[in-house]
Amino acid sequence: MSTTPTTASAGAPAHGSRPAGHPVLDELRDLADGAPRRARIEGWRYLRELGDADRRSEIGALFAAGTQPERLDGAYEGLIVGKLFNVPEAALANPLLAINPTWRGKTFDARTGTGFNRLIPLARYAMRVIAPLYRGLRRVGPEMVGFAFSYGADVGLVAPRIPLIALDYGVEEYRNPSVRTFPIKRTRDEIVELLPGLYLGRALLTMHSGEIRTIAHFALRPLEDRNTAS
């Protein structure tokens, strides 16, 4: 995977191009032309509704209609969209995520092509149980940060194999955990842009057999949008 800062790769759709095929997304993109903030609010609400109903096929269709982000930089609020799936641990994790998701979002540094995840403070205690040998979490203000990654322009590893931004957690220096209950070192996030400032991602897990599975979806928006209606 390329880990250079996030410029579009050759052959990728131009930033702002609009692949057809998803009526709701087409309407939101039209709205974004004149009212970008309102479009992000409505798009976030729509993703939350899809996630609450766990409408996985429609979430996947939205992802397929996304474009490669031109640039990811700074802090983004995160939303888990739907349930964890395709792994045995989902039966245990999903009820816990429904009560209190510990993940708050991601922060990107376009200059270095690196970033990290942000979590609630209680995550430090959960990690002592789930991944007791991981020492990468640290307190920054009201949040815990950790689970570093490198990121850059790439193409999806599974269908749809579209241009996107990929996050690599397997870099040895990050010392991310690879335990059965939290195998983040074998996880790769792939992100597409739905609208300017609204992104949809999928988490891929490489199994010990070598099979690559999509196991979750998530959304991102600029942190400054957090206090808007959702």
Secondary structure by P-SEA (a helix, b strand, c coil): ccccccccccccccccccccccaaaaaaaaaaaccaaaaaaaaaaaaaaaaaacaaaaaaaaaaacccccccccbbbbbbccccccccaaaaaaaaaaacccccbbbbcccccccbbbbccaaaaaaaacccccccccccccccccccccccccccccccccbbbbbbccccccccccccccccccbbbbbbbccccbbbbbbbbbcccccccccccccccccccccccc
